[in-house]
């Protein structure tokens, strides 16, 4: 009996779960560091899970996913206070740290384009029944949110494959393509390049290497082109406001969209 078709189907399901695992690790890594989240990436048992997922996805080692994960786990052994300090220096307390982790800070589109892009992001999330949890106080275009959304889509892809739901699978893969093309894949090369330059061999530089290697594989798989490595940062907000209020206060653009407290997280 020929079982090649069944084996291929199982392999596709396993690959989707592996992609979800790597996207989930990236989402955790780009959040403010704490011992709990770091443990889910660097503790030996968890690091082995990530290595196994990378080995499955990158059997020929073309994308160097396994050594990239090993470098992340090694760099993550640094003292939590050092990592926290690096996070604050690199990403800052506002959108304009040394390396902005927000997609819509990249590009030189018009003033009112940023709210439109944030609206497009929220449209993706809402289409799949998701919101950015209000308690996180984070914008929808943070790289962690975008990685988490792609982890969710990979899980949904695995579910559709398991249940042989062709319509759901087609919808999910289409969403993955569009989201990579228009959002995470668009700004990731520039973001990663700046992060590697600013953090040298530190944890966040290694995380950027892993993210770039993985997305290079993903965009090839889905026939999507990665964005440029030299996107400019948008002008600072007070440099791009076209007019001021009568009391001298500058008008502000929409900083982001937050869901009500308790809503489901992306």
Secondary structure as UniProt FT lines:
FT   HELIX           4..29
FT   HELIX           35..42
FT   HELIX           44..57
FT   TURN            58..60
FT   TURN            62..63
FT   HELIX           65..75
FT   TURN            76..77
FT   HELIX           80..91
FT   HELIX           103..105
FT   TURN            111..112
FT   HELIX           113..127
FT   TURN            128..129
FT   HELIX           134..136
FT   TURN            140..141
FT   HELIX           143..162
FT   TURN            163..164
FT   HELIX           166..179
FT   HELIX           180..184
FT   HELIX           185..199
FT   TURN            200..201
FT   HELIX           203..221
FT   TURN            222..223
FT   HELIX           237..240
FT   TURN            246..247
FT   TURN            261..262
//
